[in-house]
Amino acid sequence: MIEKLEKTRLIFVTGKGGVGKSTVVATLARALAARGRRTLVVETDAFSAMPDLLGLSTLDSAAGPQAAGDNLWAENFEADECFVRTLSRFVPSKRIARAVVGNKVARVFFKAAPSVNEFVILDQIVEEVDRVEDGQKVYDHIVVDLPASGHALTFLGVPQTLKGMMKVGPIAKRAQRIAEDIRDPERTSIVAVCVPEEMPVNETIELADNLQEELGRGLSAAVVNMVHGMPVSAENADALVDLLDKLQASGEIKADAIHDKDAPALQKLLAGSALAVGWHQRDGHYLGLLKQRISASIKTLPVIYDVDSARIVDLLAAAIAKPTPA
């Protein structure tokens, strides 16, 4: 999957709330950076997750891009700051743009106007795609942490909507350019994140269908996060399942033992093993359903138990950054 994403400079990532979307954003960005690609992570939310995930002290939207390791930078695009930057291209100075945005009447108008926030954020994302210093593109990739999938399609459809409303002028031309970039899978990847459970998988299938219907393009990839593997090696998997089936049939495994702090250690071990196999089989069922219903490539990430979010990102990124076996 990473090789396919490397072919596009703009990568949008979305997913149902609670599936680890921001963790996957940080993981993809760090994996691309590890492969020598200059990568910028962009957040679009006032609440920033990247400091925790990338080991930063903070991520101030007014401070610009902040270094997060070799070849990796992060920036939070809050709408007010994006509005100033976009407006600065159409008025004589950034000071005047800030005065316009700071005006109470203007602020109420712009906040009430539909799609303004989404458009100025997308405008600034494309500015970063195009930004050149010393004759070279500043970034090879921009990885964007989009809103949850319920709002992401509306977000990505804003330039298309504006293009239909405004036929001429600089904003109409800009909206057309951004809409074309988003619709073109050769220029822009759209990645959906889910976990192997019923609602997230169904929402991913629905997102893939709606993208095709409303934007005329499909998903580039789906990442299934927190997938449970078998608790033993592949050679011993069948033997373990057979043993657990026999013990469950004879009543020797007590499922509640795992929650009972006074239960014998062997009972806890058996109940835990049965639970792990059950998770693995459930995950396999929903992975199979996803593979049947979407045509995009699917990448699975294992569940990792660790209290340090940045370490989880580093472990997952190291695995993703490796070349995909032929």
C-alpha positions as CSV (number, residue, x, y, z in Angstrom):
1,M,0.0,0.0,0.0
2,I,2.8,2.5,0.9
3,E,4.2,2.2,-2.7
4,K,0.8,3.2,-4.1
5,L,0.4,6.2,-1.7
6,E,3.9,7.4,-2.7
7,K,2.5,8.0,-6.2
8,T,0.2,10.8,-5.0
9,R,1.3,14.0,-3.3
10,L,-1.9,14.7,-1.4
11,I,-3.3,12.0,0.9
12,F,-6.6,12.5,2.7
13,V,-7.4,10.1,5.6
14,T,-10.9,9.7,7.2
15,G,-12.8,7.1,9.2
16,K,-15.5,6.7,11.8
17,G,-14.8,8.3,15.2
18,G,-12.9,6.1,17.6
19,V,-11.2,3.8,15.0
20,G,-7.7,5.3,15.5
21,K,-7.9,7.6,12.4
22,S,-5.3,10.1,13.7
23,T,-3.0,7.2,14.8
24,V,-3.1,5.9,11.2
25,V,-2.5,9.5,9.8
26,A,0.6,9.8,12.0
27,T,1.7,6.2,11.1
28,L,1.4,6.8,7.3
29,A,3.3,10.1,7.6
30,R,6.1,8.7,9.7
31,A,6.3,5.7,7.3
32,L,6.6,7.9,4.3
33,A,9.2,10.0,6.1
34,A,11.2,6.9,7.0
35,R,11.3,6.1,3.2
36,G,13.0,9.4,2.6
37,R,9.9,11.4,1.5
38,R,9.5,14.9,2.9
39,T,6.1,14.8,4.5
40,L,3.8,17.3,6.1
41,V,1.0,16.1,8.5
42,V,-2.0,18.5,8.5
43,E,-4.7,18.5,11.1
44,T,-8.0,20.3,10.6
45,D,-9.3,20.3,14.2
46,A,-9.0,22.7,17.1
47,F,-8.2,19.6,19.3
48,S,-4.8,18.4,18.2
49,A,-3.8,14.8,18.5
50,M,-0.5,15.0,16.8
51,P,1.6,16.2,19.8
52,D,0.8,12.9,21.6
53,L,1.2,10.8,18.5
54,L,4.4,12.4,17.1
55,G,6.1,13.3,20.4
56,L,5.6,17.1,20.1
57,S,5.1,19.4,23.0
58,T,2.4,21.3,21.2
59,L,1.0,22.2,17.7
60,D,0.1,25.9,17.5
61,S,-1.7,26.8,14.3
62,A,-0.1,30.2,14.2
63,A,3.4,28.9,14.5
64,G,3.5,27.2,11.1
65,P,4.9,23.7,10.4
66,Q,6.8,22.1,13.3
67,A,9.6,19.5,12.8
68,A,8.5,16.0,14.1
69,G,11.6,14.0,13.0
70,D,13.7,13.4,9.9
71,N,11.7,14.4,6.8
72,L,8.5,15.0,8.9
73,W,6.7,18.1,9.8
74,A,3.2,18.7,11.4
75,E,0.8,21.7,11.2
76,N,-2.7,22.4,12.5
77,F,-4.8,24.3,10.0
78,E,-7.4,26.1,12.1
79,A,-10.0,27.9,9.9
80,D,-9.4,31.4,11.2
81,E,-5.7,31.3,10.4
82,C,-6.4,29.7,7.0
83,F,-8.9,32.5,6.3
84,V,-6.2,35.1,7.0
85,R,-3.7,33.3,4.7
86,T,-6.2,32.9,1.9
87,L,-7.5,36.4,2.2
88,S,-3.9,37.7,2.1
89,R,-3.7,36.7,-1.6
90,F,-6.5,39.0,-2.5
91,V,-5.8,42.1,-0.3
92,P,-2.6,44.2,0.0
93,S,-1.2,42.7,3.2
94,K,-1.7,40.0,5.9
95,R,-2.3,42.9,8.4
96,I,-5.3,44.0,6.5
97,A,-6.5,40.4,6.2
98,R,-6.3,39.9,9.9
99,A,-8.2,43.2,10.5
100,V,-11.0,41.9,8.2
101,V,-11.1,38.5,9.9
102,G,-11.0,40.2,13.3
103,N,-13.9,42.5,12.5
104,K,-17.0,41.3,14.6
105,V,-19.5,41.9,11.8
106,A,-17.3,40.2,9.2
107,R,-16.6,37.3,11.6
108,V,-20.3,36.6,12.1
109,F,-20.9,36.8,8.4
110,F,-18.1,34.4,7.5
111,K,-18.9,31.9,10.3
112,A,-22.6,31.8,9.1
113,A,-21.7,31.5,5.4
114,P,-21.8,27.8,4.3
115,S,-18.5,26.0,3.4
116,V,-16.2,29.0,4.0
117,N,-14.2,27.2,6.7
118,E,-13.8,24.0,4.6
119,F,-12.8,26.0,1.5
120,V,-10.1,28.1,3.1
121,I,-8.6,25.0,4.8
122,L,-8.5,23.1,1.5
123,D,-7.1,26.2,-0.2
124,Q,-4.2,26.2,2.3
125,I,-3.6,22.5,1.9
126,V,-3.2,23.0,-1.9
127,E,-0.9,25.9,-1.2
128,E,1.4,23.5,0.6
129,V,1.2,21.0,-2.2
130,D,2.4,23.8,-4.6
131,R,4.9,25.5,-2.3
132,V,8.3,25.8,-3.8
133,E,11.6,26.9,-2.2
134,D,14.9,27.2,-4.1
135,G,13.3,25.8,-7.2
136,Q,12.0,22.6,-5.5
137,K,8.7,21.4,-4.0
138,V,8.9,21.8,-0.2
139,Y,7.0,18.6,0.5
140,D,6.7,15.3,-1.4
141,H,3.5,14.4,0.5
142,I,0.8,16.2,2.5
143,V,-1.1,13.8,4.7
144,V,-4.4,15.3,5.9
145,D,-6.3,14.2,9.0
146,L,-9.9,14.8,7.7
147,P,-13.0,15.0,9.9
148,A,-14.8,11.7,10.6
149,S,-16.2,10.0,7.6
150,G,-19.8,11.3,8.2
151,H,-18.5,14.8,7.5
152,A,-15.5,14.0,5.3
153,L,-17.5,13.6,2.0
154,T,-19.2,17.0,2.6
155,F,-15.7,18.5,3.3
156,L,-14.2,17.1,0.1
157,G,-17.2,18.1,-1.9
158,V,-17.1,21.8,-1.0
159,P,-14.9,22.9,-4.0
160,Q,-17.2,21.0,-6.4
161,T,-20.2,22.8,-4.9
162,L,-18.6,26.3,-5.1
163,K,-17.5,25.6,-8.7
164,G,-21.1,25.1,-9.5
165,M,-22.2,28.3,-7.8
166,M,-19.5,30.6,-9.1
167,K,-18.8,30.6,-12.8
168,V,-16.0,33.3,-13.0
169,G,-13.4,35.0,-10.9
170,P,-10.4,33.9,-8.9
171,I,-12.3,32.0,-6.3
172,A,-14.2,30.0,-9.0
173,K,-10.9,29.2,-10.7
174,R,-9.4,28.1,-7.4
175,A,-12.4,25.9,-6.5
176,Q,-12.2,24.3,-9.9
177,R,-8.5,23.5,-9.4
178,I,-9.0,22.0,-5.9
179,A,-12.1,20.0,-7.1
180,E,-10.1,18.5,-10.0
181,D,-7.2,17.6,-7.7
182,I,-9.6,15.8,-5.3
183,R,-11.4,13.9,-8.0
184,D,-8.2,12.7,-9.7
185,P,-6.9,9.4,-8.0
186,E,-3.6,10.0,-9.8
187,R,-3.0,13.2,-7.9
188,T,-4.9,12.6,-4.6
189,S,-5.4,9.5,-2.4
190,I,-8.3,9.0,-0.2
191,V,-7.8,6.5,2.6
192,A,-10.5,5.2,4.9
193,V,-9.7,3.8,8.4
194,C,-11.9,1.3,10.2
195,V,-11.7,-1.4,12.8
196,P,-12.9,-4.9,12.1
197,E,-16.4,-4.4,13.6
198,E,-19.8,-4.2,12.1
199,M,-20.6,-0.4,12.2
200,P,-17.1,0.8,11.1
201,V,-16.9,-1.7,8.3
202,N,-20.4,-0.8,7.0
203,E,-19.5,2.9,7.2
204,T,-16.4,2.3,5.1
205,I,-18.4,0.4,2.5
206,E,-20.9,3.2,2.4
207,L,-18.2,5.8,2.1
208,A,-16.6,4.0,-0.8
209,D,-20.0,3.9,-2.6
210,N,-20.8,7.6,-1.8
211,L,-17.3,8.7,-3.0
212,Q,-18.0,7.1,-6.4
213,E,-21.5,8.5,-6.6
214,E,-20.7,12.1,-5.5
215,L,-17.1,12.7,-6.5
216,G,-16.8,10.2,-9.4
217,R,-13.9,8.4,-7.8
218,G,-13.3,5.5,-5.4
219,L,-11.2,5.0,-2.3
220,S,-7.5,4.6,-2.8
221,A,-7.1,2.2,0.2
222,A,-8.7,1.1,3.4
223,V,-6.7,0.6,6.6
224,V,-8.2,-1.9,9.1
225,N,-6.8,-0.9,12.4
226,M,-6.4,-2.9,15.6
227,V,-6.7,-6.4,14.1
228,H,-6.3,-9.3,16.5
229,G,-3.9,-12.0,15.4
230,M,-3.9,-15.6,16.6
231,P,-2.2,-16.0,20.0
232,V,0.0,-18.8,18.6
233,S,2.0,-19.4,15.4
234,A,0.2,-20.5,12.2
235,E,1.5,-24.0,12.6
236,N,-0.1,-24.4,16.0
237,A,-3.3,-22.5,15.3
238,D,-5.5,-25.5,14.3
239,A,-4.3,-27.5,17.3
240,L,-5.1,-24.7,19.7
241,V,-8.6,-24.2,18.3
242,D,-9.3,-27.9,18.5
243,L,-8.1,-28.0,22.1
244,L,-10.2,-25.0,23.1
245,D,-13.3,-26.4,21.4
246,K,-13.0,-29.7,23.4
247,L,-12.4,-27.9,26.7
248,Q,-15.4,-25.6,26.1
249,A,-17.6,-28.6,25.2
250,S,-16.5,-30.3,28.4
251,G,-17.1,-27.2,30.5
252,E,-13.5,-26.9,31.6
253,I,-13.2,-23.4,30.3
254,K,-15.1,-20.8,32.4
255,A,-15.4,-17.6,30.3
256,D,-16.0,-15.5,33.4
257,A,-12.6,-16.6,34.9
258,I,-10.8,-13.8,33.0
259,H,-12.8,-11.3,35.0
260,D,-12.4,-13.1,38.4
261,K,-9.2,-12.0,40.2
262,D,-9.4,-15.1,42.4
263,A,-9.8,-17.6,39.6
264,P,-7.0,-20.2,39.2
265,A,-4.2,-19.1,36.8
266,L,-4.8,-22.0,34.4
267,Q,-8.5,-21.1,34.2
268,K,-7.6,-17.4,33.4
269,L,-5.0,-18.6,30.8
270,L,-7.6,-20.8,29.0
271,A,-10.3,-18.2,29.1
272,G,-7.9,-15.6,27.8
273,S,-6.8,-17.9,24.9
274,A,-10.4,-18.6,24.0
275,L,-11.2,-14.9,24.0
276,A,-8.1,-14.1,21.8
277,V,-9.2,-16.8,19.3
278,G,-12.7,-15.4,19.3
279,W,-11.5,-11.9,18.5
280,H,-9.3,-13.2,15.7
281,Q,-12.3,-15.1,14.2
282,R,-14.6,-12.1,14.5
283,D,-12.0,-9.8,12.8
284,G,-11.6,-12.3,10.0
285,H,-15.3,-12.3,9.4
286,Y,-15.5,-8.5,9.0
287,L,-12.2,-8.4,7.0
288,G,-13.8,-10.8,4.6
289,L,-16.9,-8.7,4.3
290,L,-14.9,-5.6,3.5
291,K,-12.9,-7.4,0.9
292,Q,-16.1,-8.5,-0.8
293,R,-17.6,-5.0,-0.9
294,I,-14.8,-2.6,-1.8
295,S,-12.3,-2.7,-4.7
296,A,-9.6,-0.6,-2.9
297,S,-6.5,-2.3,-1.5
298,I,-6.8,-3.2,2.2
299,K,-4.0,-2.9,4.7
300,T,-4.3,-4.4,8.2
301,L,-2.6,-3.0,11.3
302,P,-2.2,-5.2,14.5
303,V,-3.6,-4.1,17.9
304,I,-0.6,-3.0,20.0
305,Y,-0.9,-2.6,23.8
306,D,1.3,0.3,25.0
307,V,0.8,3.3,27.1
308,D,3.0,5.5,24.8
309,S,1.1,6.6,21.7
310,A,4.2,7.8,19.9
311,R,5.8,4.4,20.4
312,I,2.8,2.7,18.9
313,V,3.1,5.0,15.9
314,D,6.8,4.2,15.5
315,L,6.2,0.4,15.6
316,L,3.4,0.5,13.1
317,A,5.3,2.9,10.8
318,A,8.4,0.7,10.8
319,A,6.2,-2.2,9.6
320,I,4.4,-0.2,6.9
321,A,7.6,1.4,5.6
322,K,9.0,-1.9,4.6
323,P,8.6,-2.7,0.9
324,T,5.5,-4.8,0.2
325,P,6.5,-8.4,-0.7
326,A,6.0,-9.2,-4.4
